[in-house]
Amino acid sequence: MRRGCVLAVSSALLFMSIAFAPCHFLSSDRAGAEAVPAEASILISEFYPCGLRDDEYVKLKSATQVPVNLRNWSLTDGEGVLRFCQDQWLQPSASMTISMNSSSYFSAYGVYPDISTNDPRTQRNVSLNGSWRLSDAGDSLALLDSNGIVVDFVVYGNCSDTSRYWNGPPVPALRKGEVGKRIATGLSYQDTNSRVDWQPFREYRYGYTEFEPLETTVAPGALTSFVSPDCSLEVVTETLNSARSSIRLCAYELDSVAVSTSLLQAAARGVSVHVLLDGAPAGGISKRETICASVLVAGGVHVDMLNGNLSIKIVQHIGPLHAKYVVVDSRVSIVLSENFVESGLPVDKLCGNRGWGVKIEDLNVARYLADLFDSDSRASRGDVLEWKTDARFDAHAVLPASPQVNHTMGILRPLRSTCESRIKLVPSPDGSLVAPFAGSILSSASSIKTEQFQVDLLWDTRWDKPPRLSPLLEALEVAMSRGASVEMLLDPTWFNLETNSDVVAHMASNALNGSWAGEFKLLDPSSPVTVLHNKGAVIDGRRVLISSNNWGYSSFARNRELAAILESNELATYFSRAFGLDWTPDDTAPNADAGEDQTVGLGEQVRLDAGGSSDDRVIAHWAWDIDEDGEAECTTEQARFFVTRPGRIEISLTVEDAWGNKGYDTVTIEILSDGSPTSYSGDSVGRFGVLISIVGGSIGLLVGALVARHQHRSIRKLNHPKRD
């Protein structure tokens, strides 16, 4: 900080002998002023004025290369003085925290403050005079050296101080539970003596974390890519089933019976299983999730809910817990866009949410995510609540039935890498200090294919008023203006339709006006995908972004999210194909093949096989009309039946792909009159005397599949608010 004035005192005691009005103790007309150092040796790096449990704190940071003894230095808000009365050496680049409540600070951060005014072990190191307490509404805070010279100064909130130590208006008032933190650039702190020093993009709450992004190289075979609904459930459950020592699972929501079963089986074989869920998802915790959570606890799984409540003085250290990841045995990790719910990891491999995921077999990645999980779920945190203490916990709960499997084959199978790859993990809000981390990735790209569940056109940020255009959409425009091609697909379901349509209209118009290579559209409603829940991108044909971050301000600035950025040509090709399946509607009908005509004798079994049928993607449904009544008697790929009367039957086959396109074929069955008909009691005979004995098929399966494909018309609830 640049030098301003010397207070008209020679010591903290003399300072306190003068009566000051709140927020005006350093006014520019004070006598005896002299310049403040061009670069402060010690900075105020944090302050927490809006504590809920008399737990305010201030943190000092060394900005010099030599040790500094803080003896006789002081902190003051004009009404009270905290003076260091013992030798207190602050080493280069080191910090010192002074808190009013040591136990509260430990609960929030997992370490004790260096000095606490309520702890006899450290309170002797400082003396207090007057009323030393920062005002919630606004105040000034000054750091004075042993000669009474102001070394650093900050003013915030509703405070009219016009001190020469400060340029411009105060830092906006902080909210309950919010920490004021100076912006750091590398190892140094921003120091312009103005509010911009204290307005980072990300928000800091009491107990915040600062996990630096992890960048590492992983070996060939370490990455396995997968997508929902095609193959995600099998990758997740196979990984959980492989656990031998520990499972850590972090999720916004969990109601999958298959996942719950795998967790219970792991606990039964002695694996330590810890699940951390968001305690207040949009729409509330579903009844199905309360059952799953209760059954897990009863089965020996440790289930915590992350939830804050300012009315009972609990600060949630992050916003919604929206990350979705698993760590198994501290060696294998999974990062994905989907919640651990039936629609996100469906048993049906054609109908469900569209999402992307990656399995990572690397010790560094697993260790990093285990540390992140352990920090967020630390038992000493006030916002970590055990589910077994919740009033909704039911010790007698029973898992619901697993949904019916209508399609056992998806289009895409998991793909395991064969080459060395680079990976970067970015947690939010930690990884977005001055801007959303994805912005620089997008703006510098030459090609982008991206699918997004929820995009806000305008961002109502912590500091910017009025709302501004999304910086991520700005990044896409920057990329297009440089010649990049952009293809963006957004979710069209009812709770996103209005906002996502606005984004499509805005971006398409700008691309047209700028003659840019950009296409923007909503997912075709004929798609078998229930909800385009993905938050992924393929960049420059070699990088893949797999993320839980929706494109809204909160997702990057407040929420706990997790993104994996993968440098892998193999995975980029895989996810480019996945993108193409959603981007380009399927209007090609399947090729139906009912097989060769057959000649059989009375009483013989007829075997029908549609295995020769084909589709450019995958066949979703088969329907055999065996007795020529216009209705399907069998809805499986193969059908078998017996005949009891001679004659000729023409059997119709209809095959349908997941997009509703149909193909047709017929097969003729000639029944010879020789041979003796076989007698069957209680069997149903069709109009041509065909005795039908269907193997493994029913019309009910077809109806169930059609219902599953269109279930987006009756989605239970909104899992994400408009601005989550």
C-alpha positions in Angstrom: 0.0 0.0 0.0 1.2 3.5 -0.8 2.1 5.7 2.2 -0.5 8.1 3.4 -0.5 9.7 6.9 0.9 9.2 10.3 -1.7 9.3 13.0 -1.3 12.1 15.4 -0.2 9.7 18.1 3.1 8.0 19.0 1.7 4.8 20.4 -1.5 2.7 20.5 -2.3 4.0 24.0 -2.0 7.6 23.0 -4.2 6.7 19.9 -6.9 5.4 22.2 -6.9 8.6 24.3 -8.5 10.4 21.4 -12.2 10.1 20.8 -13.1 9.0 17.4 -16.4 8.7 15.5 -16.9 5.2 13.9 -15.5 4.9 10.4 -13.9 8.4 10.4 -10.7 7.9 12.5 -8.4 8.3 9.5 -9.9 11.3 7.7 -7.8 13.1 5.2 -7.6 16.3 7.2 -5.9 14.8 10.2 -2.9 16.6 11.4 0.6 15.2 11.4 0.2 13.2 8.2 3.1 11.8 6.3 3.5 9.3 3.4 2.8 5.6 3.8 5.4 3.2 2.4 5.1 2.6 -1.4 5.0 -1.1 -0.6 3.6 -2.3 2.7 5.8 -4.8 4.6 2.7 -6.4 6.1 -0.8 -6.5 4.6 -4.2 -7.2 5.9 -5.0 -10.2 3.7 -8.4 -11.3 5.2 -11.1 -10.0 7.6 -14.3 -11.6 8.8 -16.6 -9.0 10.2 -20.0 -10.7 9.9 -19.4 -13.6 12.2 -22.3 -15.6 13.7 -20.6 -16.8 16.9 -18.5 -13.9 18.1 -15.9 -15.4 15.8 -14.5 -12.5 13.8 -11.0 -12.8 12.7 -8.2 -10.8 10.8 -5.3 -12.3 8.9 -2.0 -10.6 8.3 0.3 -11.5 5.5 4.0 -10.8 5.1 4.8 -8.9 1.9 8.5 -8.6 2.5 11.6 -10.8 2.2 12.8 -10.3 5.8 11.3 -11.4 9.1 9.2 -8.7 10.9 8.7 -8.5 14.6 5.1 -7.4 15.3 5.7 -6.4 18.9 3.9 -3.0 19.5 2.2 -3.2 16.2 -1.6 -2.7 16.4 -4.9 -3.2 14.6 -7.7 -0.7 15.1 -11.1 0.1 13.8 -11.2 3.6 15.5 -13.1 2.4 18.5 -10.8 -0.2 19.8 -7.1 -1.3 19.5 -5.6 -4.7 19.5 -1.9 -4.4 20.2 0.8 -7.1 20.0 2.5 -6.8 23.3 5.0 -9.7 22.9 7.6 -10.6 20.3 5.7 -12.0 17.3 7.9 -12.7 14.4 6.2 -12.9 11.0 8.5 -14.7 8.5 8.6 -13.9 4.8 5.5 -15.0 2.9 4.0 -16.3 6.2 0.5 -15.4 7.6 -0.8 -14.7 11.1 -4.4 -15.2 12.1 -6.0 -13.3 15.0 -9.4 -14.7 16.0 -12.0 -13.9 18.7 -13.0 -17.5 18.9 -10.4 -20.3 18.7 -12.9 -23.3 18.7 -15.1 -21.7 16.0 -12.1 -21.1 13.9 -10.9 -24.7 14.3 -14.3 -26.0 13.4 -14.3 -23.9 10.2 -10.7 -24.4 9.0 -9.4 -27.5 10.9 -6.5 -25.6 12.4 -6.3 -23.2 15.4 -5.7 -19.5 14.8 -2.2 -18.2 15.7 -3.7 -15.9 18.3 -7.2 -16.0 19.9 -8.5 -13.3 22.2 -10.5 -16.0 24.1 -7.7 -18.5 24.5 -5.5 -18.1 27.6 -2.7 -19.8 25.8 -2.4 -16.9 23.2 -4.4 -14.0 24.5 -1.4 -12.8 26.6 0.4 -12.0 23.4 -2.1 -9.2 22.7 -3.8 -6.4 24.6 -7.2 -5.0 23.9 -8.3 -1.4 24.6 -11.7 0.0 23.8 -14.3 -1.9 21.8 -12.4 -3.9 19.2 -15.1 -5.4 17.0 -15.7 -4.9 13.3 -19.2 -3.6 12.4 -21.3 -5.8 10.2 -22.7 -2.9 8.3 -19.4 -1.2 7.5 -16.2 -0.1 9.1 -12.5 0.7 8.6 -9.6 -1.4 9.7 -6.0 -0.1 10.0 -2.7 -1.8 10.6 -0.1 0.4 12.4 3.6 -0.4 12.9 5.4 0.1 16.2 5.9 3.8 15.5 2.2 4.3 15.0 2.5 4.6 11.2 -0.3 3.2 9.1 1.0 0.3 7.1 -2.3 -0.9 5.6 -5.9 0.1 5.5 -9.2 -1.1 4.3 -12.7 0.3 4.4 -15.9 -1.6 3.6 -19.7 -1.4 3.6 -21.7 1.6 4.9 -18.7 3.7 5.9 -18.1 7.3 4.9 -14.4 7.5 5.7 -12.7 9.7 3.2 -9.1 8.9 4.3 -6.2 9.5 1.9 -5.3 5.9 2.6 -8.1 4.7 0.4 -9.1 5.4 -3.2 -12.7 5.5 -4.3 -15.7 3.9 -2.6 -15.5 1.2 0.1 -15.6 -2.5 -0.5 -19.3 -3.5 -0.8 -20.7 -4.7 2.5 -20.1 -8.3 3.2 -22.9 -10.7 3.9 -23.3 -12.9 7.0 -20.7 -15.7 6.9 -18.7 -14.0 4.1 -15.0 -13.4 4.4 -13.3 -10.4 2.8 -10.1 -11.7 1.1 -7.5 -9.7 -0.8 -6.9 -10.9 -4.3 -3.6 -12.8 -4.7 -1.7 -13.0 -8.0 0.7 -15.8 -7.7 2.7 -15.3 -4.4 1.9 -11.6 -4.2 -1.3 -9.7 -3.2 -3.0 -7.0 -5.2 -2.6 -3.6 -3.4 -4.1 -0.6 -5.1 -5.7 0.8 -1.9 -9.2 0.4 -3.5 -12.1 -1.9 -3.6 -10.8 -3.9 -6.6 -8.2 -5.4 -4.3 -11.0 -7.1 -2.4 -13.4 -8.1 -5.2 -12.4 -11.6 -6.4 -14.7 -13.5 -8.8 -15.1 -16.4 -6.5 -16.8 -16.0 -3.1 -15.3 -16.9 0.2 -17.4 -18.2 3.1 -16.3 -18.9 6.6 -14.4 -22.2 6.4 -13.6 -21.8 2.7 -11.1 -24.0 0.9 -8.3 -23.2 -1.5 -7.5 -26.2 -3.6 -5.1 -25.4 -6.4 -6.0 -27.2 -9.7 -4.1 -30.5 -10.1 -2.2 -31.1 -13.3 -0.6 -34.5 -13.9 0.3 -37.0 -16.6 -1.4 -40.4 -16.5 -0.2 -43.7 -18.0 -1.6 -45.5 -21.0 -4.7 -47.3 -20.0 -5.4 -45.0 -17.0 -8.5 -43.3 -18.6 -11.8 -45.0 -19.4 -14.4 -42.8 -21.0 -18.2 -43.5 -20.8 -21.5 -41.8 -21.4 -25.0 -41.9 -19.9 -27.3 -43.6 -20.6 -25.4 -46.1 -22.7 -22.8 -47.4 -20.2 -22.4 -45.2 -17.2 -24.0 -47.4 -14.6 -21.9 -50.4 -15.4 -18.6 -48.4 -15.1 -19.7 -46.9 -11.8 -20.9 -50.1 -10.2 -18.0 -52.2 -11.5 -15.6 -49.6 -9.9 -17.5 -49.7 -6.6 -17.6 -53.5 -6.7 -13.8 -53.5 -7.0 -13.3 -51.7 -3.7 -11.2 -53.4 -1.1 -10.5 -50.7 1.5 -12.4 -47.5 1.0 -15.0 -45.6 -1.0 -15.6 -41.9 -0.9 -18.6 -40.8 -2.9 -19.6 -37.1 -3.3 -22.9 -36.2 -5.0 -25.7 -33.6 -5.2 -28.3 -36.4 -5.1 -28.3 -40.2 -4.8 -31.3 -42.5 -5.3 -29.9 -45.2 -7.6 -30.8 -48.6 -6.3 -27.9 -50.2 -8.2 -25.4 -47.8 -6.8 -26.9 -48.1 -3.3 -26.7 -51.9 -3.6 -23.0 -51.7 -4.6 -22.2 -49.5 -1.6 -24.0 -51.8 0.8 -22.2 -54.8 -0.6 -18.9 -53.0 -0.1 -19.7 -52.1 3.5 -20.7 -55.7 4.1 -17.3 -57.0 3.0 -15.5 -54.6 5.3 -14.9 -51.6 3.1 -15.0 -48.2 4.7 -17.8 -46.3 2.8 -18.3 -42.6 3.2 -21.0 -40.7 1.3 -21.4 -36.9 1.2 -24.6 -35.5 -0.2 -26.1 -32.0 -0.6 -28.5 -31.4 2.3 -30.8 -29.0 0.4 -30.9 -29.8 -3.4 -33.3 -27.8 -5.4 -36.8 -29.1 -4.9 -35.7 -30.8 -1.6 -34.4 -34.3 -0.8 -36.7 -36.7 -2.6 -38.5 -39.5 -0.7 -36.5 -42.0 -2.7 -33.2 -40.5 -1.6 -34.3 -40.4 2.1 -34.9 -44.2 1.8 -31.6 -44.9 0.0 -29.7 -42.8 2.6 -31.4 -44.5 5.5 -30.8 -48.0 4.1 -27.1 -47.1 3.5 -26.7 -45.9 7.1 -28.5 -49.0 8.5 -26.1 -51.1 6.3 -23.0 -49.6 7.8 -22.3 -46.7 5.4 -21.4 -43.3 6.8 -23.7 -40.8 5.2 -23.3 -37.1 5.8 -25.4 -34.2 4.4 -23.7 -30.8 3.8 -26.1 -28.1 4.9 -25.8 -24.6 6.5 -28.4 -22.6 8.3 -27.6 -19.0 9.2 -30.6 -18.8 11.5 -29.0 -21.3 13.8 -25.5 -19.9 13.2 -24.2 -22.5 10.8 -22.3 -21.2 7.8 -22.1 -23.6 4.8 -18.5 -23.2 3.7 -19.5 -23.6 0.0 -22.7 -23.1 -1.9 -24.6 -26.2 -3.1 -22.5 -29.4 -3.1 -22.9 -30.0 -6.8 -19.8 -32.0 -7.6 -20.1 -35.7 -8.6 -17.1 -37.9 -8.1 -16.0 -41.2 -6.5 -12.6 -42.3 -5.1 -12.1 -46.0 -4.5 -9.2 -47.4 -2.5 -7.2 -44.1 -3.0 -6.3 -45.4 -6.4 -9.2 -45.1 -8.8 -11.5 -42.1 -9.3 -14.6 -41.3 -11.4 -15.5 -37.8 -12.4 -18.9 -37.3 -14.1 -21.6 -34.8 -15.0 -24.4 -37.0 -13.6 -25.9 -37.4 -10.2 -26.1 -40.8 -8.7 -29.8 -41.1 -9.5 -31.8 -43.5 -11.7 -32.1 -40.9 -14.5 -28.4 -40.0 -14.4 -27.1 -43.6 -14.2 -30.0 -45.5 -15.7 -30.5 -49.2 -16.0 -32.0 -48.5 -19.4 -29.2 -48.0 -21.8 -31.1 -45.9 -24.4 -33.4 -43.7 -22.3 -32.1 -41.4 -19.6 -30.0 -38.3 -19.1 -27.2 -37.6 -21.5 -24.0 -37.2 -19.5 -20.3 -37.8 -19.8 -17.8 -39.3 -17.4 -14.2 -40.6 -17.0 -12.7 -43.2 -14.8 -9.1 -42.4 -13.8 -6.7 -44.9 -12.5 -3.9 -42.8 -11.0 -2.7 -42.4 -7.4 -2.1 -38.6 -7.7 -5.6 -38.0 -8.9 -7.1 -40.2 -6.2 -5.1 -38.6 -3.5 -6.1 -35.2 -4.6 -9.8 -36.0 -4.7 -9.6 -37.9 -1.4 -8.1 -34.7 0.2 -10.9 -32.6 -1.3 -13.6 -35.0 0.0 -12.0 -35.2 3.4 -11.9 -31.4 3.7 -15.5 -30.9 2.7 -16.7 -33.8 4.9 -14.6 -33.0 8.0 -16.6 -34.0 11.0 -15.6 -30.8 12.9 -17.3 -28.6 10.4 -20.6 -27.2 11.6 -22.2 -27.7 8.2 -21.5 -31.4 8.0 -24.5 -33.3 9.5 -24.8 -37.0 9.9 -27.9 -38.4 8.2 -28.6 -40.7 11.1 -29.3 -37.6 13.3 -31.8 -36.3 10.7 -35.5 -36.5 11.7 -36.2 -38.2 8.3 -33.8 -41.1 9.0 -35.7 -44.4 8.9 -33.8 -47.3 10.4 -36.4 -49.7 8.9 -36.4 -48.4 5.4 -36.1 -50.9 2.5 -34.6 -50.1 -0.9 -37.3 -49.6 -3.6 -37.4 -51.9 -6.6 -34.9 -51.2 -9.3 -36.5 -49.8 -12.5 -37.4 -52.1 -15.3 -34.7 -52.6 -18.0 -36.2 -51.9 -21.4 -33.0 -51.7 -23.4 -29.9 -53.7 -22.5 -27.7 -52.3 -25.3 -26.7 -48.7 -25.8 -24.9 -47.2 -28.8 -21.6 -46.4 -27.1 -19.4 -48.7 -25.0 -16.7 -47.6 -22.6 -13.4 -46.8 -24.2 -10.1 -47.3 -22.4 -7.1 -45.1 -23.4 -4.0 -46.7 -24.9 -1.7 -43.6 -24.9 -0.3 -41.4 -22.2 -2.6 -38.5 -21.4 -2.5 -35.2 -19.5 -5.2 -34.4 -17.0 -6.2 -31.3 -15.1 -8.7 -31.3 -12.2 -10.4 -28.0 -11.3 -12.7 -27.7 -8.3 -15.0 -24.8 -8.0 -15.1 -22.2 -6.6 -11.4 -22.6 -5.8 -10.3 -22.7 -9.4 -12.0 -19.5 -10.5 -10.3 -16.8 -8.5 -10.7 -13.8 -10.9 -12.8 -15.4 -13.6 -14.5 -18.7 -14.5 -11.7 -21.1 -15.3 -13.4 -22.3 -18.5 -13.4 -18.9 -20.1 -9.7 -18.9 -21.1 -10.0 -22.5 -22.4 -12.9 -21.5 -24.7 -11.7 -18.1 -25.9 -8.4 -19.6 -27.1 -9.9 -22.6 -28.9 -10.1 -23.1 -32.7 -13.0 -25.6 -32.5 -15.6 -26.3 -29.8 -18.3 -28.9 -29.6 -20.3 -28.4 -26.4 -23.4 -29.7 -24.7 -24.9 -27.8 -21.8 -27.8 -28.5 -19.5 -28.4 -25.0 -18.2 -26.9 -21.7 -19.5 -27.7 -18.2 -18.2 -27.5 -15.5 -20.8 -26.8 -12.8 -18.2 -24.9 -13.2 -15.0 -25.9 -11.4 -11.8 -22.6 -11.6 -10.1 -21.5 -10.7 -6.6 -20.1 -7.3 -7.7 -21.5 -6.4 -11.1 -24.7 -4.5 -11.2 -26.7 -4.6 -13.5 -26.2 -8.2 -14.8 -23.7 -8.7 -17.6 -23.4 -11.1 -20.5 -22.1 -14.5 -19.4 -18.3 -14.4 -19.7 -18.4 -17.9 -21.0 -20.7 -16.8 -23.9 -18.3 -13.9 -24.4 -15.5 -16.4 -24.6 -17.3 -18.3 -27.4 -17.8 -15.0 -29.3 -14.1 -14.2 -28.9 -13.2 -17.6 -30.2 -15.6 -17.2 -33.2 -14.3 -13.8 -34.0 -10.9 -15.3 -34.3 -12.2 -17.9 -36.8 -13.1 -20.8 -34.4 -16.0 -23.0 -35.3 -18.5 -23.6 -32.5 -21.3 -26.1 -32.2 -23.4 -25.7 -29.0 -26.3 -28.0 -28.1 -28.6 -27.1 -25.1 -31.3 -28.9 -23.1 -34.9 -28.2 -24.2 -36.8 -29.6 -21.2 -39.5 -27.3 -19.7 -37.4 -25.9 -16.9 -34.6 -24.8 -19.2 -36.6 -24.1 -22.3 -37.0 -20.3 -21.9 -33.5 -19.5 -20.7 -31.7 -21.8 -23.1 -33.9 -20.6 -26.0 -32.8 -17.0 -25.2 -29.1 -18.1 -25.4 -29.6 -19.9 -28.7 -31.3 -16.8 -30.2 -28.7 -14.4 -28.9 -25.7 -16.5 -30.0 -27.1 -17.5 -33.3 -27.9 -13.9 -34.1 -24.4 -12.7 -33.2 -22.8 -15.5 -35.2 -24.9 -14.5 -38.2 -24.2 -10.8 -37.9 -20.5 -11.5 -37.4 -20.4 -14.0 -40.2 -18.9 -16.4 -37.7 -18.8 -20.2 -37.9 -21.2 -20.8 -35.0 -24.3 -23.1 -34.8 -26.5 -23.0 -31.7 -29.6 -25.2 -31.1 -31.7 -27.1 -28.7 -31.7 -30.9 -28.6 -34.2 -32.4 -31.0 -37.3 -33.5 -29.1 -37.3 -36.8 -31.0 -34.1 -37.8 -29.2 -34.3 -40.8 -26.9 -32.3 -38.7 -24.4 -34.6 -37.7 -21.5 -32.6 -34.7 -20.3 -29.5 -33.2 -21.9 -27.9 -33.0 -18.4 -24.3 -32.9 -19.8 -21.9 -30.0 -19.1 -19.1 -31.1 -21.4 -17.1 -30.0 -24.4 -14.6 -31.3 -27.0 -12.0 -28.6 -27.8 -9.7 -28.5 -30.8 -10.3 -32.2 -31.3 -7.8 -33.1 -28.6 -9.1 -31.8 -25.3 -12.2 -32.9 -23.4 -14.0 -31.1 -20.6 -16.1 -33.3 -18.3 -17.7 -31.2 -15.6 -20.5 -30.7 -13.1 -20.5 -26.9 -13.8 -23.6 -25.5 -15.3 -23.0 -22.2 -17.2 -24.2 -19.9 -14.4 -22.4 -17.5 -12.1 -23.0 -19.6 -8.9 -21.6 -22.7 -10.5 -18.2 -21.2 -10.8 -18.2 -18.6 -7.9 -20.1 -20.4 -5.1 -20.8 -24.1 -5.6 -18.6 -27.0 -5.0 -18.2 -28.4 -8.5 -15.5 -30.5 -10.2 -14.2 -30.5 -13.7 -11.7 -32.7 -15.5 -9.9 -31.5 -18.5 -8.4 -34.3 -20.5 -5.6 -34.0 -23.1 -6.3 -37.2 -25.1 -6.9 -37.6 -28.8 -8.6 -40.9 -28.1 -11.1 -39.6 -25.7 -11.7 -36.5 -27.8 -12.7 -38.8 -30.7 -14.9 -40.8 -28.4 -16.8 -37.8 -27.0 -16.9 -36.2 -30.5 -18.9 -39.2 -31.6 -21.1 -39.0 -28.5 -21.7 -35.3 -29.4 -22.6 -36.2 -33.0 -25.2 -38.7 -31.9 -27.1 -35.8 -30.2 -26.2 -33.0 -32.6 -27.5 -34.8 -35.7 -31.1 -36.1 -35.5 -31.5 -39.7 -36.8 -33.9 -39.7 -39.7 -32.7 -43.0 -41.2 -35.0 -45.9 -40.8 -33.6 -49.3 -39.7 -33.3 -52.1 -42.2 -35.7 -54.9 -41.0 -34.7 -58.5 -41.7 -37.2 -61.1 -40.6 -35.1 -63.9 -41.9 -35.6 -66.5 -44.7 -39.0 -68.1 -45.5 -39.5 -71.4 -43.7 -41.2 -74.7 -44.3 -42.2 -76.7 -41.2 -44.3 -79.7 -40.3 -47.3 -79.7 -38.0 -46.3 -79.5 -34.3 -42.9 -78.2 -35.0 -41.4 -75.1 -33.4 -40.9 -72.1 -35.6 -37.9 -70.0 -34.8 -37.9 -66.3 -35.9 -34.8 -64.3 -35.7 -34.5 -60.6 -36.5 -30.7 -60.6 -35.9 -30.1 -59.7 -39.5 -31.8 -56.3 -39.0 -29.5 -53.3 -38.8 -29.5 -49.6 -38.0 -27.0 -46.8 -38.4 -27.1 -46.5 -34.6 -29.0 -49.1 -32.7 -32.4 -50.9 -32.8 -34.5 -50.1 -29.8 -37.7 -52.2 -30.4 -38.8 -55.3 -32.2 -42.4 -56.2 -32.9 -43.6 -59.6 -34.4 -47.2 -59.8 -35.6 -47.5 -63.6 -35.9 -51.2 -64.1 -36.3 -51.9 -61.3 -38.8 -54.2 -59.4 -36.4 -52.2 -56.2 -36.6 -50.9 -56.5 -33.0 -47.5 -57.6 -31.7 -47.4 -61.0 -30.0 -43.7 -60.7 -29.3 -41.3 -57.8 -28.7 -38.0 -59.5 -28.6 -35.3 -60.0 -31.2 -36.1 -63.7 -31.4 -39.5 -65.4 -31.3 -40.6 -69.0 -31.1 -44.0 -70.6 -31.5 -45.7 -73.9 -32.5 -48.2 -74.5 -35.3 -51.2 -76.8 -35.1 -52.8 -76.5 -38.6 -51.5 -76.7 -42.1 -51.4 -73.6 -44.3 -49.3 -70.5 -44.9 -48.7 -67.7 -42.5 -47.2 -64.3 -43.4 -45.5 -62.9 -40.3 -44.8 -59.1 -40.1 -41.7 -57.7 -38.4 -41.4 -54.0 -37.3 -38.1 -52.7 -36.0 -37.7 -49.3 -34.6 -34.7 -47.2 -33.6 -34.4 -45.0 -30.6 -35.5 -41.9 -32.6 -38.8 -43.5 -33.7 -37.8 -44.5 -37.2 -39.3 -47.8 -38.3 -38.4 -50.5 -40.8 -40.6 -53.4 -42.0 -40.2 -56.9 -43.3 -42.2 -60.1 -43.6 -41.4 -63.8 -43.5 -43.6 -66.6 -44.8 -44.1 -69.9 -42.9 -45.4 -72.9 -44.9 -46.9 -75.5 -42.6 -47.0 -79.0 -44.2 -50.0 -81.2 -43.7 -48.1 -84.4 -43.0 -47.2 -85.3 -39.4 -49.5 -85.3 -36.4 -50.5 -82.2 -34.7 -49.4 -81.9 -31.1 -52.0 -81.4 -28.4 -51.6 -78.5 -26.0 -54.2 -77.9 -23.2 -55.2 -74.4 -22.4 -53.3 -72.8 -25.2 -54.6 -69.8 -27.3 -55.0 -70.5 -31.0 -54.9 -67.6 -33.5 -57.2 -67.2 -36.5 -54.8 -69.3 -38.6 -54.6 -72.0 -36.0 -51.1 -70.8 -34.8 -50.4 -72.0 -31.3 -48.2 -69.2 -29.8 -45.7 -69.9 -27.2 -43.6 -66.8 -26.9 -40.1 -67.0 -25.4 -39.1 -63.9 -23.4 -41.2 -61.2 -24.9 -44.3 -59.2 -24.2 -46.3 -56.2 -25.4 -45.8 -54.8 -22.0 -42.1 -54.4 -22.6 -42.8 -52.3 -25.7 -45.2 -50.1 -23.8 -42.8 -49.6 -21.0 -40.0 -48.7 -23.4 -42.1 -46.1 -25.1 -43.1 -44.6 -21.7 -39.4 -44.5 -20.7 -38.5 -42.7 -23.9 -40.9 -39.9 -23.3 -40.7 -39.7 -19.5 -39.4 -36.1 -19.8 -43.0 -35.0 -20.0 -43.5 -35.9 -16.4 -40.1 -35.3 -14.7 -40.6 -35.4 -10.9 -39.0 -32.2 -10.0 -36.5 -29.5 -11.0 -33.0 -30.6 -9.9 -31.5 -27.2 -10.6 -33.0 -23.8 -10.1 -32.7 -21.2 -12.8 -29.6 -19.9 -11.2 -28.0 -22.6 -9.1 
